[in-house]
Amino acid sequence: MAKTMTRGTELDAIDRLEEKVKLLAAMMGRMRDEQARATEENLRLARELEALRSRLSESEGLHGELLALRNERDQIRHRVTEMLDQLEGLNL
C-alpha cells in the first residue's frame, strides 16, 4: 500500500510539473505576441516621430521666411512713407 501511495504522489508531482510547463509555454506565447505588438507600435511611433520632426523643421523654415517677408514689408512701408513725405515737401 505504501508503494501505491508513493507511486501516486510521484505521478501527482509529475502532473503538477506538466501543468506548470504548459502554463509557462502559454505565458511565453503571450509574451512573444505582446513583444511583437510592442515592436510594431514602436516602429509606428518612430515613423510618426520622424514625420513630426520633418514637419517641425519645415515649419521652422517657413517661420524664418515669414519673418524675412515681414521685415521686407516694414522696410518697403518705411521707404514709401519717406517718399510720400518728400512729395508733400515739394508743394506741387
RATA-V954818 format. One line per field, one symbol per residue. burial: # if it has 16 or more other C-alpha atoms within 10 Angstrom, else .. Layout:
# RATA-V954818
burial->???
This chain:
# RATA-V954818
burial->............................................................................................
